[in-house]
Amino acid sequence: MNNSKQIFVERETFEKNDKTYFSYFIKGKIRGKDVKVAIVPPDKGGYTVLDIVFGDAMAAELVLKPYEIKDEATGKVISGNSYGVVSYDENGEVYECAIKPFRSSDKSLLNMLLK
């Protein structure tokens, strides 16, 4: 990720079955086209963690964690990024939750935004 470009995960409310929920996304512009990348936690219980990380805010910072995995059988190294969202409270306490793109098209869009 370009270090000068800070990217935020945002959230907005929606209603379903008379209940209010949050959807999470990253907005950006690719080749002049506005895009909205859907983001989800790695599992259903992660929505509670996301609520804690966001607190009362409607945006939190995206963080990248690079990884490399070596296939012992072939020696091939696979690299990429895992993603998270992070916030800090007034005492500097860190709150973080892993996230992932919702669909493979969201993953493609996110990779384009990060270049």
Stockholm file with secondary structure:
# STOCKHOLM 1.0

chainA/1-115         MNNSKQIFVERETFEKNDKTYFSYFIKGKIRGKDVKVAIVPPDKGGYTVLDIVFGDAMAAELVLKPYEIKDEATGKVISGNSYGVVSYDENGEVYECAIKPFRSSDKSLLNMLLK
#=GR chainA/1-115 SS CCTTCCCEEEEEEEEETTEEEEEEEEEEEETTEEEEEEEECSSTTHHHHHHHHHTTCSEEEEEEEEEEEECTTTCCEEEEEEEEEEEECTTCCEEEEEEEESSHHHHHHHHHHHC
#=GC SS_cons         CCTTCCCEEEEEEEEETTEEEEEEEEEEEETTEEEEEEEECSSTTHHHHHHHHHTTCSEEEEEEEEEEEECTTTCCEEEEEEEEEEEECTTCCEEEEEEEESSHHHHHHHHHHHC
//
